[in-house]
Amino acid sequence: MTLLTTPRSRIFIASAAFVFAAALCFLFIHRMSDVEAAKGAIATGDPLVAAQLASEQPPRPDSTPVLVELFTSEGCSSCPPADALLARLNRTQPVAHADVIGLEEHVDYWDSLGWKDRFSSHDLTVRQSGYARRLRLEDIYTPQMIIDGTNQFVGNDDAYALRAIAHAAQAPKLALSLSQPSISDGRLTASASLAQPHASIPNADVFAALVEPSASTQVLKGENGGHTLQHVSVVRSLQRIGTLADLAAAPLKFSLNIPKDASSSLRVVVFVQSSNQGAILGAATSAPTATPAPSMSIAALH
């Protein structure tokens, strides 16, 4: 009889295996409870957890920027889980060698169906329609996530999103740099430039998005009536600011209007996109910039 075949040794091995399996089970359940709690925070409006979700990890030095566009609406009951997914991607940066740059783009075709989304924009609906034509989709829908302008899917599909981001991170990108934005007289001003010169310049457009890092809305009517929705990386305006040829020639200065109801913290995302709303060739984002507090006269206090 060997040592491993004694009754005492068999009991010891079985006990050790049971403890190890229990520990793995506990870690899995704990991890899943964290994920579900994060989803619940976005849907129910827990301000503490929502703030944690909105805080983004700094990009890793060797990472490739990947633009993640989410077309969403506060009037769509299927959208909060997609909003939560975008928040997790921003916060955790879960894909190696990928710097996820999220844009939450609120469309306006839900506005007549019970609740008007205060972030909705017809320009963003037009942008989504442009993707539908180029990607040969029968119609537009929410929630829709588009990775680097080329890969679209239902916006709450966690597993597909991770695979698509990992694939996009393998493509070479233009190295963009952004100046620190300045804010004055209701406008944000900054400049973008190419960090490295390039011999060949394809036909491409340069866009700048004014982004609100986090926001919340108490929805009173419609499919999400009675819920407080949390948002991240909300696009407040999106403008074409030039071409890649312009950017290659000199730093490209731009200015964006700040909505009167914007939060006290804003950032800007600049990206280069192949003509006719094609593939994303490069992207960069600034750090959040505080908007100046409005001045108030002494008479206004009375």
C-alpha positions in Angstrom: 0.0 0.0 0.0 1.4 3.4 -1.0 1.0 6.6 0.9 -1.6 7.9 -1.5 -3.8 4.9 -1.1 -4.1 5.1 2.7 -7.6 6.1 4.0 -6.1 9.1 5.8 -4.3 10.4 2.7 -7.4 9.9 0.5 -9.5 12.0 3.1 -6.8 14.7 3.1 -6.7 15.0 -0.7 -10.5 15.0 -1.0 -10.7 17.7 1.7 -8.1 19.9 0.0 -9.8 19.6 -3.4 -13.1 20.6 -1.8 -11.6 23.7 -0.2 -9.9 24.7 -3.4 -13.2 24.3 -5.4 -15.1 26.2 -2.8 -12.6 29.1 -3.0 -12.9 29.2 -6.8 -16.6 29.3 -6.5 -16.5 32.1 -4.0 -14.3 34.2 -6.2 -16.5 33.6 -9.2 -19.7 34.5 -7.3 -18.0 37.6 -5.8 -16.9 38.8 -9.3 -20.3 38.3 -10.8 -22.0 40.1 -7.9 -19.6 43.1 -8.6 -20.7 43.1 -12.3 -24.4 42.9 -11.5 -24.0 45.7 -8.9 -22.3 47.9 -11.6 -25.2 47.2 -13.9 -27.7 48.0 -11.2 -25.9 51.3 -10.4 -26.3 52.5 -13.9 -30.0 51.6 -14.1 -31.1 52.7 -10.7 -28.9 55.8 -10.3 -26.6 54.9 -7.3 -24.4 58.1 -7.4 -21.4 56.6 -5.7 -21.0 53.6 -7.8 -22.0 55.5 -10.9 -19.2 58.0 -10.3 -16.8 55.1 -10.0 -18.0 53.7 -13.3 -17.6 57.0 -15.0 -14.0 57.4 -13.9 -11.7 56.1 -16.7 -8.4 54.4 -16.4 -5.5 56.3 -18.0 -4.3 54.7 -21.3 -1.4 52.3 -21.1 1.8 53.5 -22.9 1.6 50.7 -25.5 -2.1 50.8 -26.1 -3.9 51.5 -29.4 -6.9 53.8 -29.3 -10.2 52.1 -30.2 -13.2 54.3 -30.8 -16.4 52.8 -29.3 -19.6 54.6 -30.4 -22.9 53.7 -28.7 -26.1 54.9 -30.3 -28.6 55.1 -27.5 -31.7 56.9 -26.1 -33.2 57.5 -22.7 -36.6 56.5 -24.2 -35.4 52.9 -25.0 -35.7 50.3 -22.3 -33.0 48.1 -23.8 -30.4 50.9 -23.7 -29.5 51.1 -19.9 -27.6 47.8 -20.1 -25.7 49.1 -23.1 -24.9 52.3 -21.2 -23.6 50.2 -18.4 -21.4 48.2 -20.8 -19.9 51.4 -22.2 -19.2 52.6 -18.6 -17.4 49.4 -17.7 -15.3 49.5 -20.9 -14.3 53.1 -20.1 -13.6 52.4 -16.5 -11.8 49.0 -16.6 -10.1 49.1 -20.0 -10.4 45.3 -20.1 -8.7 44.6 -23.4 -4.9 44.3 -23.5 -3.2 46.9 -25.8 -6.5 48.7 -26.4 -7.3 52.2 -25.2 -11.1 52.3 -25.3 -12.4 55.8 -26.1 -16.2 55.7 -25.7 -18.7 58.0 -27.2 -22.4 57.8 -26.0 -24.4 59.3 -28.9 -28.1 59.9 -28.2 -30.4 59.8 -31.2 -33.7 61.7 -31.5 -36.1 59.2 -33.1 -37.3 58.0 -29.6 -38.3 61.6 -28.6 -41.9 61.3 -29.8 -42.5 58.0 -28.1 -43.2 59.2 -24.5 -39.9 60.8 -23.3 -37.7 63.5 -24.8 -34.1 62.7 -24.3 -32.3 66.0 -23.3 -29.1 64.7 -24.9 -30.7 63.7 -28.2 -29.4 65.2 -31.4 -30.7 64.9 -35.0 -27.1 65.2 -36.2 -26.3 62.0 -34.3 -29.3 60.2 -35.9 -28.0 61.3 -39.3 -24.6 59.9 -38.3 -26.1 56.6 -37.4 -28.1 56.5 -40.6 -24.8 57.1 -42.5 -23.4 53.9 -40.9 -26.5 52.0 -41.8 -26.1 52.8 -45.5 -22.4 52.1 -45.5 -22.7 48.8 -43.5 -25.8 47.8 -45.6 -28.2 47.6 -42.7 -31.9 47.5 -43.3 -32.7 50.1 -40.6 -31.2 51.9 -37.6 -31.8 50.8 -34.0 -30.9 51.2 -30.4 -28.8 50.2 -28.6 -26.2 49.9 -31.4 -22.4 49.8 -30.7 -19.9 50.5 -33.5 -16.2 49.7 -33.1 -13.8 51.8 -35.1 -16.4 52.6 -37.7 -16.4 49.1 -39.2 -18.0 46.6 -36.8 -21.6 47.0 -35.5 -23.7 44.9 -33.2 -26.3 45.1 -30.5 -24.8 47.4 -27.9 -25.3 45.3 -24.8 -23.4 42.2 -26.0 -20.4 42.1 -23.6 -18.6 39.2 -25.2 -18.9 40.5 -28.8 -17.7 43.9 -27.7 -14.5 42.5 -26.1 -13.7 40.5 -29.2 -14.4 43.4 -31.6 -12.2 45.8 -29.5 -9.4 43.2 -29.3 -9.5 42.8 -33.1 -9.6 46.6 -33.7 -6.6 47.1 -31.4 -4.4 45.1 -33.8 -4.8 47.7 -36.6 -2.1 50.4 -36.8 -3.4 53.9 -36.0 -2.3 57.5 -36.7 -0.6 59.0 -33.6 -2.7 62.1 -32.6 -2.0 64.6 -29.9 -4.3 67.2 -28.4 -3.5 70.5 -26.6 -5.1 71.1 -23.3 -8.5 72.7 -24.0 -9.3 76.2 -22.8 -12.8 77.4 -22.1 -13.9 81.0 -22.5 -17.2 82.8 -23.4 -19.1 79.6 -23.7 -16.7 77.9 -26.1 -14.0 75.2 -25.8 -10.9 75.7 -27.9 -8.1 73.3 -28.5 -5.8 72.1 -31.3 -5.0 68.7 -32.7 -1.9 67.6 -34.5 -0.1 64.5 -35.9 2.5 63.3 -33.5 4.5 61.8 -36.4 4.7 62.8 -40.1 3.3 60.5 -42.7 4.4 60.0 -46.3 1.0 59.0 -47.6 -2.2 60.9 -46.7 -5.4 59.0 -47.4 -8.7 60.8 -47.9 -10.1 61.2 -44.4 -12.0 63.6 -42.2 -11.2 65.0 -38.8 -13.9 65.2 -36.2 -14.1 66.8 -32.7 -16.6 65.8 -30.1 -17.5 67.7 -27.0 -18.1 65.1 -24.3 -19.6 65.2 -20.9 -17.8 62.6 -18.8 -20.8 61.7 -16.7 -24.4 62.7 -16.3 -27.7 61.4 -14.9 -31.4 61.9 -15.7 -34.5 61.1 -13.7 -36.8 59.8 -16.4 -40.5 60.5 -15.7 -42.2 58.9 -18.7 -41.7 56.4 -21.5 -40.2 53.0 -21.3 -37.7 54.0 -18.6 -40.2 56.0 -16.6 -39.5 56.0 -12.9 -35.8 55.3 -13.2 -32.7 57.5 -12.8 -30.3 56.7 -15.7 -26.6 57.2 -15.5 -24.5 58.1 -18.5 -20.9 58.3 -19.4 -19.0 60.0 -22.3 -22.1 61.8 -23.5 -21.6 63.6 -26.8 -23.0 67.1 -26.6 -21.7 68.2 -30.0 -19.9 66.6 -32.9 -18.3 68.6 -35.7 -16.1 67.9 -38.7 -13.2 70.3 -38.2 -11.1 69.5 -41.3 -9.4 66.9 -43.3 -6.4 64.6 -42.6 -4.4 66.7 -45.2 -5.2 69.8 -43.1 -4.0 68.0 -40.0 -0.8 66.8 -41.7 0.1 70.3 -42.8 -0.2 72.1 -39.5 -1.9 71.8 -36.0 -5.6 72.0 -36.5 -7.3 74.5 -34.2 -11.0 74.2 -33.5 -13.7 75.6 -31.2 -16.9 74.0 -30.0 -19.9 75.7 -28.4 -20.7 74.6 -24.9 -24.4 73.9 -24.2 -25.8 76.0 -21.3 -26.9 72.9 -19.4 -23.5 71.2 -19.7 -21.8 69.9 -16.5 -18.9 71.6 -14.8 -16.4 69.1 -16.4 -15.9 68.5 -20.1 -13.4 66.8 -22.4 -12.9 66.6 -26.1 -12.3 63.6 -28.3 -10.7 64.1 -31.8 -10.7 61.3 -34.3 -9.7 60.7 -38.0 -12.2 58.8 -40.1 -11.9 57.6 -43.7 -14.1 59.5 -46.1 -17.8 58.5 -46.3 -17.8 57.6 -42.7 -15.4 54.7 -43.0 -12.8 53.2 -40.7 -11.3 55.1 -37.8 -7.7 55.8 -38.5 -6.8 57.4 -35.2 -8.2 59.0 -32.1 -7.2 60.9 -29.0 -8.9 62.3 -25.9 -8.1 65.2 -23.6 -8.3 65.1 -19.8 -11.5 66.6 -18.3 -11.5 70.4 -18.2 -13.5 72.4 -15.7 -15.9 75.0 -17.0 -15.7 78.3 -15.2 -18.4 79.0 -12.7 -20.9 81.7 -13.8 -20.3 85.0 -12.2 -23.1 86.4 -10.0 -23.7 90.0 -9.0 -24.5 90.9 -5.4 -27.9 92.2 -6.6 -28.7 88.7 -7.9 -28.3 87.2 -4.4 -31.2 89.3 -3.0 
